[in-house]
């Protein structure tokens, strides 16, 4: 596996294809995750209004459970956004994880 990966990586400069890949993923995934977070916030507002307006205890408990679930979902989405942005920047040539190529192949990618 290491030999195959090393052979593939020798044909292109690592900083080029990694930067292109992370750039494309950022352009695609970041807006999708932002839309999901926005939809979650809107849904949380709607559920919060239902919780406040609930007349009986069962409707209030149901709205409360939905609100807890939405808040957890928004938190997970925000953590995923932060993790994705950190990983995509860390994999670039000057990022925190840029030494993985040198560890794998023994070659320096600095230009």
ZATORZA-633542 format. One record per atom (N, C-alpha, C): y negated, x negated, z. Coordinates in nm, 2 decimals. Each point is the difference from the previous one (the first is absolute). Example, Ala and Ser with C-alpha at 12.3 -4.5 7.8 and 13.67 -1.06 7.14 Angstrom:
! ZATORZA-633542
REC     yy     xx     zz
REC   0.57  -1.32   0.78
REC  -0.12   0.09   0.00
REC  -0.12  -0.09   0.00
REC  -0.11   0.04  -0.07
REC  -0.11  -0.09   0.00
REC  -0.11   0.08   0.08
This chain:
! ZATORZA-633542
REC     yy     xx     zz
REC   0.12  -0.08   0.00
REC  -0.12   0.08   0.00
REC  -0.13  -0.09   0.00
REC   0.01  -0.10   0.08
REC  -0.12  -0.09   0.01
REC  -0.02  -0.07  -0.13
REC   0.11  -0.04  -0.07
REC  -0.01  -0.07  -0.13
REC  -0.06   0.10  -0.10
REC   0.04   0.12  -0.01
REC  -0.05   0.10  -0.09
REC  -0.15   0.02   0.02
REC  -0.03   0.02   0.13
REC  -0.14   0.03   0.03
REC  -0.09  -0.12  -0.03
REC   0.05  -0.12   0.03
REC  -0.07  -0.13  -0.03
REC  -0.02  -0.01  -0.15
REC   0.10   0.03  -0.08
REC  -0.01  -0.01  -0.15
REC  -0.11   0.10  -0.05
REC   0.01   0.12   0.05
REC  -0.10   0.10  -0.04
REC  -0.14  -0.04   0.04
REC  -0.02  -0.06   0.11
REC  -0.13  -0.04   0.05
REC  -0.05  -0.12  -0.06
REC   0.08  -0.09  -0.06
REC  -0.04  -0.12  -0.06
REC  -0.07   0.03  -0.13
REC   0.03   0.11  -0.07
REC  -0.05   0.04  -0.13
REC  -0.14   0.05   0.01
REC  -0.05   0.05   0.11
REC  -0.13   0.05   0.01
REC  -0.06  -0.06   0.13
REC  -0.13  -0.01   0.01
REC  -0.06  -0.04   0.12
REC   0.01   0.11   0.10
REC   0.04  -0.04   0.12
REC   0.02   0.10   0.11
REC  -0.13   0.08   0.03
REC  -0.11  -0.07   0.01
REC  -0.12   0.07   0.04
REC  -0.04   0.11  -0.11
REC   0.04  -0.02  -0.12
REC  -0.04   0.09  -0.11
REC   0.09   0.13   0.01
REC   0.13  -0.01   0.01
REC   0.08   0.12   0.00
REC  -0.01   0.07   0.13
REC  -0.01  -0.07   0.11
REC  -0.01   0.06   0.13
REC  -0.14   0.08   0.01
REC  -0.10  -0.07  -0.04
REC  -0.14   0.06   0.00
REC   0.00   0.13  -0.09
REC   0.06  -0.01  -0.12
REC   0.01   0.11  -0.09
REC   0.08   0.12   0.06
REC   0.11  -0.03   0.07
REC   0.08   0.10   0.06
REC  -0.07   0.06   0.12
REC  -0.05  -0.08   0.08
REC  -0.07   0.06   0.12
REC  -0.12   0.08  -0.04
REC  -0.07  -0.05  -0.10
REC  -0.12   0.07  -0.05
REC   0.04   0.14  -0.06
REC   0.10   0.00  -0.08
REC   0.05   0.13  -0.05
REC   0.05   0.10   0.10
REC   0.07  -0.06   0.10
REC   0.05   0.09   0.11
REC  -0.12   0.05   0.08
REC  -0.10  -0.08   0.03
REC  -0.12   0.04   0.07
REC  -0.07   0.12  -0.08
REC  -0.01  -0.02  -0.13
REC  -0.07   0.10  -0.08
REC   0.08   0.13   0.00
REC   0.13   0.00   0.02
REC   0.08   0.11  -0.01
REC   0.03   0.07   0.14
REC   0.04  -0.08   0.09
REC   0.04   0.05   0.13
REC  -0.11   0.03   0.10
REC  -0.11  -0.08   0.00
REC  -0.11   0.02   0.09
REC  -0.06   0.14  -0.02
REC  -0.04   0.04  -0.12
REC  -0.06   0.14  -0.01
REC   0.10   0.11   0.04
REC   0.13  -0.02  -0.03
REC   0.10   0.10   0.03
REC   0.01   0.02   0.15
REC   0.00  -0.12   0.07
REC   0.01   0.01   0.15
REC  -0.13   0.06   0.06
REC  -0.11  -0.04  -0.06
REC  -0.13   0.06   0.05
REC   0.00   0.15  -0.02
REC   0.05   0.05  -0.12
REC   0.00   0.14  -0.02
REC   0.10   0.07   0.10
REC   0.11  -0.06   0.03
REC   0.09   0.05   0.10
REC  -0.06   0.01   0.14
REC  -0.08  -0.10   0.03
REC  -0.07   0.00   0.13
REC  -0.10   0.11   0.01
REC  -0.08   0.01  -0.11
REC  -0.10   0.11  -0.01
REC   0.06   0.14   0.01
REC   0.11   0.02  -0.07
REC   0.07   0.12   0.01
REC   0.05   0.03   0.14
REC   0.05  -0.10   0.06
REC   0.05   0.01   0.14
REC  -0.12   0.04   0.09
REC  -0.11  -0.06  -0.02
REC  -0.12   0.04   0.09
REC  -0.04   0.14  -0.02
REC   0.00   0.04  -0.13
REC  -0.04   0.14  -0.03
REC   0.10   0.10   0.06
REC   0.13  -0.04  -0.01
REC   0.10   0.09   0.06
REC  -0.01   0.00   0.15
REC  -0.03  -0.11   0.06
REC  -0.02  -0.01   0.14
REC  -0.11   0.10   0.05
REC  -0.11   0.00  -0.08
REC  -0.11   0.09   0.03
REC   0.04   0.14   0.00
REC   0.08   0.04  -0.11
REC   0.05   0.14  -0.02
REC   0.09   0.03   0.12
REC   0.09  -0.08   0.03
REC   0.09   0.02   0.11
REC  -0.07   0.01   0.14
REC  -0.10  -0.08   0.01
REC  -0.08   0.00   0.12
REC  -0.08   0.14   0.02
REC  -0.05   0.05  -0.11
REC  -0.06   0.13   0.00
REC   0.10   0.11   0.03
REC   0.12  -0.01  -0.05
REC   0.10   0.10   0.03
REC   0.04  -0.01   0.15
REC   0.00  -0.12   0.05
REC   0.04  -0.02   0.14
REC  -0.11   0.07   0.09
REC  -0.12  -0.02  -0.03
REC  -0.11   0.06   0.08
REC   0.00   0.15  -0.01
REC   0.03   0.05  -0.12
REC  -0.01   0.14  -0.03
REC   0.13   0.08   0.04
REC   0.11  -0.07   0.04
REC   0.12   0.06   0.03
REC  -0.01   0.09   0.12
REC   0.05   0.12  -0.01
REC  -0.01   0.10   0.10
REC   0.12  -0.01   0.10
REC   0.12  -0.01  -0.05
REC   0.11   0.00   0.09
REC   0.06  -0.14   0.02
REC   0.08  -0.02   0.10
REC   0.05  -0.13   0.04
REC   0.09  -0.06  -0.11
REC   0.08   0.08  -0.06
REC   0.09  -0.06  -0.10
REC  -0.08  -0.06  -0.12
REC  -0.10   0.07  -0.05
REC  -0.08  -0.05  -0.11
REC  -0.08  -0.12   0.04
REC  -0.04  -0.01   0.13
REC  -0.08  -0.11   0.05
REC   0.10  -0.12   0.01
REC   0.12   0.02   0.05
REC   0.10  -0.11   0.01
REC   0.04  -0.05  -0.14
REC   0.01   0.09  -0.10
REC   0.04  -0.04  -0.13
REC  -0.11  -0.09  -0.07
REC  -0.13   0.05   0.02
REC  -0.11  -0.07  -0.05
REC  -0.02  -0.14   0.07
REC   0.03   0.00   0.13
REC  -0.01  -0.13   0.08
REC   0.10  -0.10  -0.06
REC   0.13   0.05  -0.02
REC   0.10  -0.09  -0.05
REC  -0.04  -0.05  -0.14
REC  -0.05   0.08  -0.09
REC  -0.04  -0.04  -0.13
REC  -0.12  -0.10   0.01
REC  -0.09   0.02   0.09
REC  -0.11  -0.09   0.02
REC   0.05  -0.14   0.04
REC   0.09   0.00   0.09
REC   0.06  -0.13   0.05
REC   0.07  -0.07  -0.12
REC   0.07   0.07  -0.08
REC   0.07  -0.06  -0.11
REC  -0.10  -0.05  -0.10
REC  -0.11   0.07  -0.03
REC  -0.10  -0.04  -0.09
REC  -0.07  -0.13   0.05
REC  -0.03   0.00   0.13
REC  -0.07  -0.12   0.05
REC   0.09  -0.12  -0.01
REC   0.13   0.01   0.03
REC   0.10  -0.11  -0.02
REC   0.00  -0.04  -0.14
REC   0.01   0.10  -0.10
REC   0.00  -0.04  -0.14
REC  -0.12  -0.07  -0.05
REC  -0.12   0.04   0.05
REC  -0.12  -0.07  -0.04
REC   0.00  -0.14   0.06
REC   0.05  -0.02   0.12
REC   0.01  -0.13   0.06
REC   0.09  -0.09  -0.08
REC   0.12   0.05  -0.03
REC   0.09  -0.08  -0.08
REC  -0.06  -0.03  -0.14
REC  -0.07   0.09  -0.06
REC  -0.06  -0.03  -0.13
REC  -0.11  -0.11   0.01
REC  -0.08   0.01   0.10
REC  -0.10  -0.11   0.02
REC   0.06  -0.13   0.03
REC   0.11  -0.01   0.08
REC   0.07  -0.12   0.02
REC   0.06  -0.05  -0.13
REC   0.06   0.08  -0.08
REC   0.05  -0.04  -0.13
REC  -0.11  -0.05  -0.10
REC  -0.12   0.06   0.00
REC  -0.11  -0.05  -0.08
REC  -0.04  -0.14   0.05
REC  -0.01  -0.02   0.13
REC  -0.04  -0.13   0.05
REC   0.11  -0.10  -0.03
REC   0.12   0.03   0.02
REC   0.11  -0.09  -0.03
REC   0.01  -0.04  -0.15
REC  -0.02   0.10  -0.08
REC   0.00  -0.03  -0.15
REC  -0.11  -0.09  -0.04
REC  -0.12   0.03   0.05
REC  -0.12  -0.08  -0.03
REC   0.02  -0.15   0.05
REC   0.06  -0.01   0.12
REC   0.02  -0.13   0.06
REC   0.10  -0.08  -0.08
REC   0.11   0.07  -0.03
REC   0.11  -0.07  -0.08
REC  -0.05  -0.04  -0.14
REC  -0.07   0.09  -0.07
REC  -0.04  -0.03  -0.13
REC  -0.10  -0.12   0.00
REC  -0.09  -0.01   0.10
REC  -0.09  -0.11   0.00
REC   0.08  -0.13   0.05
REC   0.10   0.02   0.09
REC   0.07  -0.12   0.05
REC   0.09  -0.06  -0.10
REC   0.04   0.07  -0.10
REC   0.09  -0.05  -0.11
REC  -0.08  -0.08  -0.10
REC  -0.13   0.01  -0.01
REC  -0.07  -0.07  -0.10
REC   0.00  -0.15   0.03
REC  -0.05  -0.08  -0.10
REC   0.01  -0.14   0.01
REC  -0.06  -0.06   0.13
REC  -0.11   0.05   0.05
REC  -0.07  -0.05   0.12
REC   0.04   0.08   0.12
REC   0.09   0.10  -0.01
REC   0.04   0.09   0.11
REC   0.09  -0.07   0.10
REC   0.02   0.07   0.11
REC   0.08  -0.05   0.11
REC   0.14  -0.03  -0.03
REC   0.06   0.08  -0.10
REC   0.14  -0.02  -0.04
REC   0.01  -0.08  -0.13
REC  -0.10  -0.07  -0.04
REC   0.01  -0.08  -0.12
REC   0.10  -0.11   0.00
REC   0.04  -0.05   0.11
REC   0.09  -0.11   0.01
REC   0.15   0.04  -0.03
REC   0.03   0.13  -0.02
REC   0.13   0.04  -0.03
REC   0.06  -0.07  -0.12
REC  -0.09  -0.01  -0.11
REC   0.05  -0.06  -0.12
REC   0.04  -0.15   0.02
REC  -0.09  -0.07   0.07
REC   0.03  -0.14   0.03
REC   0.12  -0.02   0.08
REC   0.02   0.09   0.10
REC   0.12   0.00   0.08
REC   0.13   0.02  -0.08
REC  -0.01   0.09  -0.10
REC   0.11   0.04  -0.08
REC   0.04  -0.11  -0.10
REC  -0.10  -0.05  -0.07
REC   0.02  -0.09  -0.11
REC  -0.03  -0.15   0.03
REC  -0.08  -0.02   0.11
REC  -0.04  -0.14   0.03
REC  -0.11  -0.05  -0.09
REC  -0.06   0.09  -0.08
REC  -0.11  -0.03  -0.08
REC  -0.13   0.05   0.05
REC  -0.11  -0.07  -0.02
REC  -0.13   0.05   0.05
REC  -0.07   0.08  -0.11
REC  -0.06   0.11   0.03
REC  -0.06   0.09  -0.10
REC  -0.15  -0.02  -0.01
REC  -0.05  -0.09   0.09
REC  -0.15  -0.02  -0.01
REC  -0.03  -0.07  -0.13
REC  -0.11   0.05  -0.06
REC  -0.05  -0.06  -0.12
REC  -0.10  -0.11   0.01
